């Protein structure tokens, strides 16, 4: 299944961003305002998926988020994979935040 994708540069300013990386990745560095729902807990927490159309899904490189987008599409959600993930986000100089005041890092 081909999943819809969008480049970081083409993300709308009002995009609802769902980060599906694991907790340590999230804590190390994330997009401000992103919502977090780890892929490993996704099906158990499906009721926590943000109600946004489209929903933009991001991970570290775009592979896990593509799988989540495909899953969401099968459930009837309008979801879009963020191409290149947080690595592309950081490479484009987009803002990052981290827990505990540490310098943000994409791990």
C-alpha positions in Angstrom: 0.0 0.0 0.0 1.4 3.4 -0.9 0.9 5.9 1.9 0.5 9.6 1.4 3.6 11.5 2.3 4.6 15.2 2.8 8.0 16.8 3.0 8.8 18.7 6.2 9.1 21.9 4.1 5.5 21.4 2.9 3.9 20.7 6.3 1.1 23.2 6.9 1.7 25.7 9.7 -1.4 24.3 11.5 -0.5 20.6 11.0 -1.5 18.3 13.9 1.7 16.2 14.3 1.6 12.8 15.9 5.1 11.4 17.0 5.1 7.6 17.1 8.7 7.2 18.4 9.4 5.5 21.7 9.6 7.4 25.0 13.4 7.9 25.1 13.4 9.2 21.5 10.6 11.6 22.4 12.3 12.9 25.5 15.6 13.5 23.7 14.1 15.8 21.1 10.7 16.5 19.4 8.8 19.0 17.5 7.1 21.6 19.8 3.4 21.0 20.0 3.6 17.4 18.7 1.5 14.8 20.4 3.1 11.5 21.4 1.7 8.0 21.0 4.5 5.3 20.7 4.1 2.8 17.9 4.6 0.0 20.4 1.5 1.0 22.2 -0.5 2.2 19.3 -3.2 -0.4 18.9 -3.8 -0.5 22.7 -4.2 3.3 22.8 -6.0 3.8 19.5 -8.7 5.9 21.3 -5.9 8.5 22.0 -5.3 9.2 18.3 -5.9 12.9 17.7 -9.1 13.7 15.9 -7.5 15.7 13.0 -7.9 15.4 9.3 -5.4 15.1 8.0 -3.2 13.8 10.8 0.5 14.1 10.1 2.5 11.2 11.5 6.3 11.4 12.2 9.0 9.1 13.6 12.8 9.2 13.4 13.2 8.5 9.6 9.7 7.9 8.2 9.6 4.1 8.2 7.6 3.5 11.4 5.3 6.4 10.7 4.6 5.0 7.2 3.4 1.8 8.8 1.2 3.7 11.3 -0.2 5.8 8.4 -1.1 2.6 6.5 -2.7 1.2 9.6 -4.7 4.4 10.2 -5.8 4.5 6.5 -7.2 1.0 6.9 -9.2 2.3 9.9 -10.6 5.1 7.8 -8.4 7.9 9.1 -6.9 10.6 6.8 -3.3 10.4 7.8 -0.1 11.5 6.1 3.5 10.3 6.6 6.1 13.0 7.2 8.9 12.1 4.8 12.3 11.7 6.4 10.9 12.0 9.9 12.5 13.9 12.7 15.9 13.6 11.0 14.6 15.7 8.1 12.8 18.0 10.6 16.1 18.7 12.4 18.1 19.0 9.1 15.7 21.7 8.0 16.4 23.7 11.2 12.9 23.3 12.5 12.5 23.9 16.2 13.1 21.1 18.7 12.4 20.7 22.4 13.6 18.1 24.9 12.8 17.0 28.4 14.6 18.3 31.5 16.1 21.3 29.7 18.7 19.2 27.9 19.8 20.2 24.4 17.4 18.5 21.9 18.8 15.6 19.9 17.3 13.2 17.5 18.2 9.6 18.6 
